[in-house]
Amino acid sequence: MSDTLFLAARFRVLADAEPGLLPRLLMPFAKRDLTPDLMTSRREGDCLRVEFTLTAMPAEMVHLVEGNLAQVVGVRRLEVEEGAFRRAA
């Protein structure tokens, strides 16, 4: 019986607006077989503000994705919010 904790997570990224940024930001999710439920991006001058929302993400992966996003070239700021925990059987 699996006893995995899932939680809602939101990742907010402010990065340099440059070609290839969005695929680089999606890679940490893809390599863990995670698909964001919502992704928004908005250009603000020379920056791009991107937000990823996942409603059910394995808790142990949040810090891994956070670390990978922080290492993406061009990322200026990263904020992470975690929501309520749920236990899946």
Backbone as CSV, one residue per row, in Angstrom:
resi,resn,N_x,N_y,N_z,CA_x,CA_y,CA_z,C_x,C_y,C_z
1,MET,0.851,-1.186,0.000,0.000,0.000,0.000,0.890,1.241,0.000
2,SER,0.663,2.135,-0.944,1.428,3.374,-1.045,0.914,4.367,-0.011
3,ASP,1.825,5.108,0.565,1.467,6.099,1.572,2.156,7.419,1.217
4,THR,1.887,7.929,0.025,2.552,9.115,-0.489,1.788,10.377,-0.111
5,LEU,2.531,11.384,0.342,1.932,12.688,0.630,1.908,13.529,-0.633
6,PHE,0.768,14.115,-0.921,0.615,15.027,-2.052,0.208,16.389,-1.513
7,LEU,0.628,17.431,-2.207,0.230,18.765,-1.808,0.117,19.663,-3.020
8,ALA,-0.560,20.764,-2.827,-0.647,21.778,-3.875,0.606,22.641,-3.786
9,ALA,1.153,22.996,-4.938,2.361,23.825,-4.956,2.265,24.865,-6.058
10,ARG,2.818,26.027,-5.755,2.868,27.110,-6.740,4.305,27.624,-6.789
11,PHE,4.842,27.712,-7.998,6.199,28.196,-8.217,6.101,29.494,-9.010
12,ARG,6.634,30.574,-8.457,6.638,31.873,-9.140,8.075,32.217,-9.499
13,VAL,8.302,32.492,-10.771,9.653,32.742,-11.273,9.699,34.107,-11.942
14,LEU,10.742,34.868,-11.652,11.042,36.093,-12.377,12.389,35.851,-13.035
15,ALA,12.429,35.978,-14.357,13.657,35.646,-15.087,13.842,36.598,-16.259
16,ASP,15.061,36.578,-16.797,15.354,37.359,-17.992,14.497,36.842,-19.149
17,ALA,13.864,37.756,-19.873,13.057,37.376,-21.034,13.997,37.070,-22.189
18,GLU,14.172,35.795,-22.472,15.074,35.391,-23.543,14.540,34.129,-24.213
19,PRO,14.905,33.924,-25.479,14.448,32.732,-26.190,14.909,31.468,-25.454
20,GLY,14.036,30.498,-25.397,14.378,29.224,-24.785,14.129,29.149,-23.293
21,LEU,13.706,30.241,-22.656,13.492,30.226,-21.217,12.362,29.280,-20.818
22,LEU,11.210,29.369,-21.469,10.063,28.563,-21.048,10.334,27.065,-21.104
23,PRO,10.936,26.531,-22.175,11.248,25.090,-22.158,12.225,24.713,-21.037
24,ARG,13.180,25.597,-20.726,14.123,25.309,-19.640,13.406,25.281,-18.289
25,LEU,12.391,26.132,-18.124,11.636,26.142,-16.874,10.715,24.924,-16.756
26,LEU,10.248,24.395,-17.870,9.384,23.215,-17.840,10.154,21.915,-17.601
27,MET,11.441,21.899,-17.902,12.236,20.675,-17.810,12.231,20.031,-16.424
28,PRO,12.360,20.771,-15.314,12.344,20.106,-14.005,11.049,19.336,-13.737
29,PHE,9.940,19.805,-14.286,8.672,19.087,-14.131,8.662,17.850,-15.034
30,ALA,9.055,18.033,-16.278,9.012,16.944,-17.254,9.889,15.772,-16.844
31,LYS,11.081,16.032,-16.330,11.971,14.930,-15.990,11.513,14.163,-14.749
32,ARG,10.510,14.700,-14.043,9.908,13.989,-12.910,8.490,13.518,-13.228
33,ASP,8.139,13.576,-14.516,6.826,13.130,-14.997,5.685,13.905,-14.335
34,LEU,5.892,15.207,-14.145,4.884,16.090,-13.564,4.380,17.045,-14.634
35,THR,3.081,17.241,-14.670,2.488,18.194,-15.599,1.782,19.277,-14.795
36,PRO,2.236,20.526,-14.886,1.547,21.599,-14.160,0.087,21.698,-14.600
37,ASP,-0.785,21.989,-13.640,-2.197,22.177,-13.940,-2.441,23.528,-14.595
38,LEU,-1.576,24.479,-14.276,-1.709,25.822,-14.840,-0.319,26.427,-14.976
39,MET,-0.092,27.075,-16.104,1.148,27.816,-16.317,0.780,29.139,-16.959
40,THR,1.265,30.220,-16.385,1.049,31.539,-16.970,2.392,32.233,-17.121
41,SER,2.498,33.046,-18.149,3.715,33.843,-18.324,3.317,35.225,-18.826
42,ARG,4.104,36.206,-18.387,3.818,37.588,-18.760,5.148,38.321,-18.861
43,ARG,5.331,38.997,-19.968,6.551,39.776,-20.145,6.384,41.125,-19.464
44,GLU,7.431,41.536,-18.755,7.449,42.827,-18.077,8.793,43.485,-18.391
45,GLY,8.853,44.202,-19.489,10.106,44.834,-19.917,11.114,43.783,-20.326
46,ASP,12.256,43.756,-19.657,13.291,42.778,-19.990,13.184,41.505,-19.150
47,CYS,12.075,41.373,-18.400,11.854,40.187,-17.554,10.608,39.430,-17.993
48,LEU,10.555,38.187,-17.594,9.395,37.339,-17.820,8.961,36.801,-16.468
49,ARG,7.700,36.979,-16.140,7.142,36.463,-14.888,6.350,35.208,-15.245
50,VAL,6.734,34.081,-14.651,6.118,32.791,-14.965,5.628,32.155,-13.676
51,GLU,4.434,31.561,-13.729,3.870,30.886,-12.569,3.397,29.501,-12.973
52,PHE,3.774,28.509,-12.166,3.339,27.127,-12.366,2.528,26.716,-11.146
53,THR,1.380,26.087,-11.367,0.543,25.593,-10.278,0.291,24.110,-10.478
54,LEU,0.491,23.340,-9.415,0.192,21.914,-9.409,-0.731,21.654,-8.224
55,THR,-1.839,20.976,-8.452,-2.798,20.742,-7.374,-2.494,19.482,-6.581
56,ALA,-1.737,18.560,-7.144,-1.386,17.324,-6.437,0.023,16.915,-6.846
57,MET,0.981,17.353,-6.056,2.389,17.081,-6.343,2.972,16.272,-5.191
58,PRO,3.720,15.201,-5.487,4.354,14.460,-4.393,5.226,15.404,-3.562
59,ALA,5.020,15.381,-2.264,5.687,16.321,-1.367,7.204,16.266,-1.479
60,GLU,7.757,15.082,-1.673,9.217,14.960,-1.712,9.823,15.583,-2.969
61,MET,9.001,15.913,-3.952,9.524,16.490,-5.194,9.553,18.012,-5.191
62,VAL,8.865,18.644,-4.255,8.788,20.103,-4.242,10.181,20.721,-4.145
63,HIS,10.976,20.279,-3.194,12.310,20.881,-3.023,13.237,20.539,-4.189
64,LEU,13.026,19.382,-4.837,13.846,19.023,-5.997,13.563,19.950,-7.175
65,VAL,12.274,20.176,-7.442,11.888,21.073,-8.535,12.335,22.489,-8.209
66,GLU,12.177,22.904,-6.973,12.609,24.244,-6.564,14.099,24.438,-6.828
67,GLY,14.902,23.470,-6.452,16.338,23.557,-6.672,16.707,23.630,-8.137
68,ASN,16.025,22.830,-8.962,16.299,22.849,-10.402,15.891,24.172,-11.033
69,LEU,14.729,24.703,-10.637,14.276,25.982,-11.188,15.245,27.105,-10.816
70,ALA,15.750,27.082,-9.603,16.673,28.122,-9.154,17.975,28.109,-9.952
71,GLN,18.330,26.961,-10.527,19.576,26.840,-11.279,19.429,27.171,-12.763
72,VAL,18.213,27.414,-13.224,18.010,27.743,-14.636,18.665,29.087,-14.927
73,VAL,19.444,29.129,-15.992,20.134,30.354,-16.386,19.110,31.455,-16.661
74,GLY,19.297,32.610,-16.054,18.421,33.750,-16.257,17.420,33.974,-15.145
75,VAL,17.245,32.998,-14.240,16.285,33.161,-13.146,16.828,34.184,-12.154
76,ARG,16.016,35.192,-11.888,16.394,36.250,-10.943,15.810,36.005,-9.556
77,ARG,14.578,35.488,-9.531,13.904,35.260,-8.247,12.966,34.079,-8.382
78,LEU,12.855,33.307,-7.307,11.960,32.145,-7.268,11.248,32.136,-5.935
79,GLU,9.930,32.009,-5.977,9.119,31.886,-4.763,8.313,30.602,-4.872
80,VAL,8.194,29.882,-3.757,7.442,28.633,-3.742,6.421,28.689,-2.621
81,GLU,5.181,28.312,-2.942,4.116,28.188,-1.947,3.660,26.747,-1.934
82,GLU,3.472,26.205,-0.743,2.958,24.847,-0.601,1.602,24.913,0.069
83,GLY,0.658,24.099,-0.420,-0.688,24.094,0.111,-0.917,22.965,1.080
84,ALA,-2.165,22.647,1.301,-2.583,21.621,2.258,-2.122,20.236,1.809
85,PHE,-1.706,19.443,2.771,-1.264,18.089,2.491,-2.467,17.151,2.398
86,ARG,-2.321,16.179,1.505,-3.305,15.112,1.375,-2.547,13.796,1.307
87,ARG,-3.099,12.759,1.863,-2.466,11.454,1.847,-3.220,10.566,0.860
88,ALA,-2.490,9.947,-0.056,-3.118,9.054,-1.040,-2.742,7.615,-0.712
89,ALA,-3.720,6.751,-0.816,-3.460,5.325,-0.543,-3.083,4.607,-1.803
